[in-house]
Amino acid sequence: MEELFNALAGAQDTLAAEYIGFLRFAVPVITALLLLRCVLPLLTFRREPEIWAWLNMPDGTQVPITHWENVIGRSKGCDVTIDFPTVSRNHAVLTRYDDGSWTITDLSSKAGTEVNGRKVQICALKNKDRISIGGVEMQLQPITERQEERQAQLRTKAASGWDSVTNLMLLTILQCLMLLGFLLKAERSDFLSILQGFGGIVLCQWLLYIFYCIIRRQSFEVETMAFFLCTIGMAAIATVKPGETVKQLIALVLGVVLFLVIGWSLRDLERAKVFRYLAVAAGVGFLLITLVFGTEYYGAKNWLMIGGLSLQPSELSKVCFVFAGASTMDRIMNKRNLILFIGYSIVICGCLALMNDFGTALIFFCAFLVIAYLRSGSVGTIALAITALGFAGVLALKIAPHALQRFATWRHVWEDPLAGGYQQTRAMMCIASGGLFGLGPEGGKLQYVFAADSDIVFATVSEEWGLLMALMTVLCIAVFGFFVIRTARVARSSFYSIGACTAASVLVIQTILNCLGTVDILPFTGVTFPFVSNGGTSMIGAWGLLAFVKAADTRQNASFAVRMMKKGA
């Protein structure tokens, strides 16, 4: 009988080895096909401008109005350029609202703005109202309802429902193959946790898609790539800490809920402005609470312990910071609002400095640079801010020994592989041992190194699933950035453009710091890989940032921010 059991165990081991060998090559192939189907629609869609009104000029010409917010002035960077001496560089903002109404706001110009011969600061416009910009008269002619319906029909369509279903089927097959590999290799005591982790992601992604079908949204490429990243992260957790798969799944569900809530708030700009004020208060509040009640780990006081849960509120503050930085054009042109935002940024970074969380502070500062440039267009302002960062960085290294230690180790990890360079040297050796196709689930040794599922998760993915898979996870984040760049030029409001560009920048910067810090190209900051690293608040924050990326999508029936045509249209 004992010989029979030994024979069965040997046969099982042989079957598992053969399956893992198949899995190592099948997973990258399916992933490449899946990402190709998701990436191409996001990077190749036609970026046609939408025309919402015409400005009838004195000489009989008509100037198209292609955004909901349009700066009128003498500067060549304005949406409507009027090269006339009495017109200020940035003279006025012409704004359209969700109900189709229009207003014009004077930007403290020298000559002022008049409507029907009356000087105004902000004024609602009616059809055939006479507008005077620095003495140059014009009339606003909005498009008709029929023209608006026709324009909506001509806008680039999102992927068909069958395309999204096919993508989800490919992702589900990938998830099932990876799950089976873990069940063949894992301890029996971990079976239920791993099954719940992977099964929960599958259920969550299909329920979200069914909800999209109910609200008549067809585009699911961005979400599919996010769920793919979550799957790779779940695989890393199943290897390193299988008991935490359910906790990460709960964080994913909460992240999707936040994604939908933010998407709903961005659907209406007036509602988004209300949420923006709440986000401003919450962003500082999260950090102040952590500063007072937080727990210090490895020199940084950035963790909040509630019962048995450990939270990192600064991850949620990133979402709030993006909301605070996004703004409509009439407010952007007000220097007072820019100064207030600079002050807000200083408070945020000051709190992080007091917490000794300089990695997160660097991410916030990069986000600030993106917002400052988009709101001011001034390269000089950005150069001044970077110079200030240099001085602040030198001061931080003087007062924060743990930060100085990380910089001392940078580019010298092999000189101290058993102490300061332990994590990175092991990570690089494991990346090399994994090769292009990896060693298979639970086949690596990095799982025994601290933070293998968070700070150095890029190396864990490389070792077990191969360098090709690790690079494809990085590609997903890069695609979010390129997609936002493509959509920014045709966005209806600066609120969507700034929010999406900043959110994508945060995701990209975090990925760069995590991956390049792991292989000692950049200093090791300990920031997370969005959607992949183990961490509940990191997962929730990543989905919150993704909502801004989704809101910038101007394709037909794709974005939260673009209302559907009426069914009878």
Secondary structure, 3 states (H helix, E strand, C coil): CHHHHHHHHHHHHHHHHHHHHHHHHHHHHHHHHHHHHHHHHHHHCCCCCCCCEEEECCCCCEEEECCCEEEEECCCCCCEECCCCCCCCCCEEEEECCCCCEEEEECCCCCCEEECCEEECEEEECCCCEEEECCEEEEEEECCHHHHHHHHHHCCECCCHHHHHHHHHHHHHHHHHHHHHHHHHCCHHHHHHHHHHHHHHHHHHHHHHHHHHHCCCCCCHHHHHHHHHHHHHHHHHHHHCHHHHHHHHHHHHHHHHHHHHHHHHHCCHHHHHHHHHHHHHHHHHHHHHHHHHCEEECCEEEEEEECCEEECCHHHHHHHHHHHHCCCHHHHCCHHHHHHHHHHHHHHHHHHHHCCCHHHHHHHHHHHHHHHHHHHCCHHHHHHHHHHHHHHHHHHHHHCHHHHHHHHHCCCHHHCCCCCCHHHHHHHHHHHHHCCCCCCCCCCCHHHCCCCCCCCHHHHHHHHHCHHHHHHHHHHHHHHHHHHHHHHCCCCCHHHHHHHHHHHHHHHHHHHHHHHHHCCCCCCCCCCCCCCCCCHHHHHHHHHHHHHHHHCCCCECCCCCCCCCCCCC
